[in-house]
Amino acid sequence: MKDKVKHVLKTYGRTALLFHSTVFVTTFSGSYAAIRHGVDLRHVMERVPFVDLSKMDPEAGTLALAYVSTLATGPARGALTITAVPFLARMFTRHARRTLK
């Protein structure tokens, strides 16, 4: 998966970087807001096989928990980047060609 994301980032450059970064920031912000409003993400994250909550301090702050929950969504965010960026790049290219005519 990492190699495919790297390939998309290399192929589509700024478009891929902007998209992937935006998805990361949106996921992090959403996780933070959810935790601040009382959603128990620890319960949800217990079901994610590659997240080991035993290594996390039970008193960890909202920011730390939001970060860990964002990292847990890494594979899904990577798959979204791999799938969406080529489509977005084609769409932007078509729009640019129409605009420049």
SVG drawing of the C-alpha trace seen along z (x, -y; Angstrom):
<svg xmlns="http://www.w3.org/2000/svg" viewBox="-20 -31 28 39">
<polyline fill="none" stroke="black" stroke-width="0.4" points="0.0,0.0 2.8,-2.4 4.5,-1.9 1.2,-2.6 0.7,-5.8 4.3,-6.8 3.8,-6.1 0.6,-8.3 2.5,-11.1 5.3,-10.9 3.1,-10.7 0.5,-13.4 2.8,-15.6 1.1,-18.6 -2.4,-17.4 -1.8,-14.1 0.1,-15.8 -2.7,-18.4 -5.4,-15.7 -3.7,-13.3 -2.8,-16.1 -6.3,-17.5 -7.7,-14.0 -5.3,-13.7 -6.1,-17.1 -9.8,-16.5 -9.6,-13.1 -7.5,-14.4 -9.9,-17.4 -12.9,-15.2 -11.4,-12.7 -10.5,-15.6 -13.9,-17.1 -15.6,-13.8 -13.5,-13.1 -14.1,-16.6 -17.9,-16.0 -17.8,-12.7 -17.5,-10.0 -15.5,-7.1 -13.0,-6.4 -11.1,-3.9 -14.0,-1.5 -14.0,-1.9 -10.2,-1.5 -10.2,1.7 -11.7,3.4 -8.8,2.2 -6.4,5.1 -3.1,3.1 -3.8,0.6 -2.4,1.7 -4.2,-0.5 -2.3,1.2 0.7,-0.9 -1.2,-4.1 -1.5,-5.9 -5.1,-5.8 -4.8,-9.4 -3.6,-10.5 -5.0,-13.8 -7.5,-14.4 -4.9,-15.5 -2.9,-12.2 -6.0,-10.1 -7.1,-12.0 -3.6,-11.4 -3.6,-7.7 -7.1,-7.3 -6.0,-9.2 -3.0,-6.9 -5.4,-3.9 -7.2,-5.2 -4.0,-5.3 -4.8,-2.3 -8.2,-3.7 -6.8,-7.2 -4.1,-5.6 -6.7,-3.7 -8.8,-6.8 -5.7,-8.7 -4.8,-5.9 -8.4,-5.8 -9.4,-9.5 -6.2,-11.3 -6.0,-10.0 -9.7,-10.9 -9.2,-14.4 -6.1,-15.0 -8.0,-14.1 -10.8,-16.4 -8.5,-19.3 -6.7,-18.8 -9.9,-18.9 -11.1,-22.0 -7.8,-23.7 -7.9,-22.9 -11.4,-24.3 -10.5,-27.4 -7.4,-28.1 -9.2,-27.8"/>
</svg>
